[in-house]
Every structure is written in C-alpha cells, then in structure tokens.
Amino acid sequence: MTEPTPGGRDPRHPDDAGEPRAPIRSPLIWFSGADAEVLAMTPGDRARYTGMGSAVLFTASLGGLSMCLAMRMALGLPIAVCLLIAVGWFFGIAGLDRWLVSSMDKPARAANDEVDGWDAPAESRSPYKLAIPRLGLALLFGMVISTPLTLQIFDTEIRAEINKIHQDEWNDYVKEMRSGSSGRRIADLTARQAQLQQVVNSGGRSGDPAVTNPDVAAYDTKLAEMRRQLTELDQKRACEEEGVNSGTDCRGTSGRQGCGARCDAFERARNRLNSEIKKVEQQRAALVDRLRTQESSGAESRLAQAKTQLEEVNGELGQLQNAQSKLLAQGKSDNEANNGLLIRMEALEKASTGSLTLGLARLVLFLFFTAIECLPVIVKLLMNDGAYENLARVRRRQDEIRGKRELLARRRVDAQHYEDEVYYGERLRAARWAVIDELVAETTTLETDVNRRNLYRWYSQESRDLPPAPPTGVPWQFGRDPEPPPPESWSDETPPDFPGHSPNDIHIPQQPGPSEPGPGQQDPYRQPGPPPLPLPSRSDIGNGRHDPYGGRRNRPRSRAGGGQADRLRPMEATSHHTGPHDVAGGDFEEGRFQRTVLSVKERFLWLRRRSDRSE
C-alpha cells in the first residue's frame, strides 16, 4: 500500500496534477522580476522573491526621493512638478533594477538534460561575468542617487559655507570691476572733478603757484637735493674736526682730529653750495611772483573754463557710475541666487576639507546610500539556486526549443511555397510554349497554303502566253502535255489539281547551272523528286480555258493600279520567246518562290522570339 504524502494527498491520485496553478498576483513579485506562473509551482521560493521585490521597491523609492530633492535644489521647481518627475524616476529605477535582477539568472544547463543536438539551447556565459557590468551600472546609479540625499543631510553646514563662498566671490567681483577699464576711468574722472571743483570754489584761482606750478615744483626738487648735499658736507666737516671716520655719515674722512686740508676743502665746497642755493631760491621767488601776477589777471576766464569742464566731467562720471552700480547690483543678485547643486557640492567639499569629522560622516553616508542602490544586484548574487531557478531554466530551454522548431517549420513552409511558385512558373511557361507552337504551326500551314495558291495563280497567268515545250535536253522539260482540268473547276480557295499530281508534288529546281547540258547529257542541277507538272496545251492557253479569271480583263486589280497577276509576272518580255533563253524567266520566278519560303521561316522565327520575350 502506498503511503500518503505529508500533505495528505495520495501520489497515485494527485488532485491538481493536470490543473495549472494560478499565477501569483502580487506587486512585490512583479518588482522582483520573477515569472509568476513558474513561482506558483514552487511556493517555498515565494518568500525569497517577495524580499527581492521589497528591495527593488525600496531602492526605487529612494531614487524617486533623491530626484525630487535634486530638481528642487538645482532648478527650484514647484513641489508638484518635482513630485511628478520623482514618480517617473521611480518607475524608471524600478524597471532598471527589475531588469538587472531578472537578467542575472544562471542559464547553465544541467548535466542530466537529454535534448537533441539541434534542439540544444545556445551556450551562455557565466552569471558572474554577466553580473560585473550590471554591478558597475548599479554603482553608477547609486552614486548619482546618493549625492542629493547626502547634500540634504548636511544642509546646515553647506549653507554656512555657501555664505563664505558668496562673500569671496563678491569681493573678487568688486575688485575686478574697479580694476577694469571702466573702474580706472571713474578714478581719473573723480580726481579731475576734485581739481576743477577747487578752481570753481576759489573763484577762478588755481591756488598758490608755489604749490601747483610744475616749474616751481622743479625748483623745489632742486633745492631739496642741494640742501641734502649741504647737510652731508657739514657732517663730514664735523667728522674731520672730531677725528671720527666710522658710521655712515663719516665715510671718506681721514679720521684725524683737527681741521686740516680736508676740513678746509669741505668748508669751501659748503660755501659754494650755499651760494648756489641762494641763487636758486632767488630764481624761484621771481617765478612765483610772476605767476601770481598772471594768476590774478586770468581768474575770470579760468573760472568759466573750469565750470564748463566740470559739467562734462560730472556727466560722464555719472553715466559710468550708474552703469557700474547696475553691474554690481546684478552681480550681487546673481551671487545670492547661486544656491544650486554645484555650489552645494563645492561647499560640502570645502567644509569636509577643514573638518575631519564632517569628511568621515560624508563618506560613510555616501557609501551607505550607494550600497542601498546596489542592494538588488547584491542580493541576487548572494542568493542560492532553488526550485524556482531550476524550473525557470527548464522553462527557458523549452521556450528556446519551441522557438527553434517554429522557425524550422516556417522555413519549410516558405520552401514549399517557393517550390510551388517555381512549379507554377514552369508549368505556365510550358503551356505558353505549347500554345505558341500550335500558333506557329497553324500560321505556317496557312501561309504555305496562301503562297501555294498565289503560285498556282501566277502559273495560270504566265503559262497561257508561253510557246510549246522546249526540245529534249533543255532543263525545263515537262514531257507530254497532259489534259488539264477544265477552268470551270478552278477557284481561288482550291488550287488546281492536275492529273497525276497533287499541289504538294510541284517541283521547281533550286538554281540552274551556268551552261546547258548537251544532247544525251544529264542536267547536274536537276533535283530528284516527283516528275514535273505538265504545261497546258497552246490551244487551252489560246482560248482562255487555262485562265481561271477568264482573261486579262477579269483579273483583280491592286490599289496601285495593277492586278495581282501583273505583280506576280516577273519577265513578261522574255516569256514569249522559245528556246534556252526561257530558263532565265523560270530562274527568276524560282528565286521569288524561295524568298516566299524564307519569309515564312522568318515569320516563324519572329513568333518564336516574341514568345521568348513574353516569358
């Protein structure tokens, strides 16, 4: 007796052996990328793939949140728009992770599989080789997704660092504006404005010439240099008297105490320099007096000129200052509005550089979020094969074999269709050729009949005026004249039937020889065949019995004015002569008959070529 199974079912009578299991309807199973029908056959693996679907769902949710934060930081979009973009990103990440997980199934074939060589599935690469590029792709997405989350966590530190960055950028911007061409022009105009304002305030006076005039300033510079030299000479004279030669001021002295020759030389040089200083002072004083006199005489004109120049300077300076103020305001606004993703990353980098704790925390969080994004691929790599994987491989092999067989069946059907088309074409061509052959044969028969009737008509017309038969030995010897049928029995549809000969027995030699045979010699150009057709008698020709048309008067006329018999008559002038010269006329008519036969042959070849082209 067979023992029942642990579930209480008798293995001999399984209740659901022939009934397909209903597929599992679960969103987590869909996120895991598993085949619901195959998974329904292995209930023990449902928990594993439910966990796999949960990992994919969590990863996709984290990616959607990261995208929402990134759109808010980088573009400043409204929350509703960011949520819509996040939902789209969620489904994109979910589909990508689902594909990564489902494409990493081990496709290796078991050793005990028995399949035909043709039905054997294609060899696949190792699953670990397949996992390397997928793992790299997962790492890339993990780094992209984890960056906005990390920035949001360190938002306070990032904002403080952003303020410093804004201040540094503002200082650099102001410095650049002042050192530029417009900044230098503003500085020059400001100095010129102050100078002109001073002239206007003094009533046209430019100030004390002893201060503002360049010539006076040159005298002042020269006097300062001469006084410095005078001071050095006094110091060296004192060093000579005291006998000191050390120190900066006493270099070049003798070092002996008392006023000697060097001391006297220093004294004389000092006196000469002092007199020169007095002369320069007198020249400067004279120049200052002259300038002051001139200054008092041109004060009014100078005041008017200073006012005009001051207005021009004020206008240009105002324009430049307004433009610079607008640029500074715009730069300040742009600097304060720069709170995007890039400056946040830069601020986090600077903050991490100055703080070891912040740097470690940033690294740990970044790796943590990246690992979460790679979690589905990692779980798939760590998962062992179970009943579902084995059944899934069998299912894939069956699908592949079924697809190959279907392709082979389609190929055979296509080959059969091709053979049918070829057979149909060949049969159609053969049928066309048979019809063409029948048409050619019928055309040849009809053309032969028409030409034979024309030949008999020509014969009847030409032979009525001919003399009697030539003597023996001439090639065209017809023998005794038989009794022809009466002309009343002739018609256009039926050729005449001479006694003892049918129309098909008419024999005309190909070509006569250049010379005639002598008496008792055989004609070498005479072709073997039936005896020649006898000519009608002269009496029959004379009384018109041999003419089926009853004489020339009743002959049919052509459109060109001549009758059918006239067009068939080759050499009427020579037909009335007797003797060997009558052969020439017969040769000409023989050539006409040969051309007629050739025209029939050409018509047959023309029909043949046309049938080939129609194929």
ABEGO torsion letter per residue (X at the ends): XBBBBAAGBBAABBAAAABBBBBBBBAAAAAAGBBAAAAAABAAAAAAAAAAAAAAAAAAAAAAAAAAAAAAAAAGBBAAAAAAAAAAAAAAAAAAAAAAAAAABBABBBAABBBBAAABBBBBBBAAAAAAAAAAAAAAAAAAAAAAAAAAAAAAAAAAAAAAAAAAAAAAAAAAAAABAAAAAAAAAAAAAAAAAAAAAAGGBAEBAAAABAAAAAAAAAAAAAAAAAAAAAAAAAAAAAGBABEAAABGBAGBBEBBAAAAAAAAAAAAAAAAAAAAAAAAAAAAAAAAAAAAAAAAAAAAAAAAAAAAAAAAAAAAAAAAAAAAAAAAAAAAABABAAAAAAAAAAAAAABAAAAAAAAAAAAAAAAAAAAAAAAAAABBBBAAAAAAAAAAAAAAAAAAAAAAAAAAAAAAAAAAAAAAAAAAAAAAAAAAAAAAAAAAAAAAAAAAAAAAAAAAAAAAABBBBBBBGBABBAEBBBBBBBAAABBAABBBBBBGBBAAABBBBABBBABBBBBGBBBAABBBEBBBBBBBBAAAAAAGAABAAGEAAABBBBAAGBBAAAAABABAAAAABBEAAAAAAAAAAAAAAAAAAAAAAAAAAAAAAAAAAAX
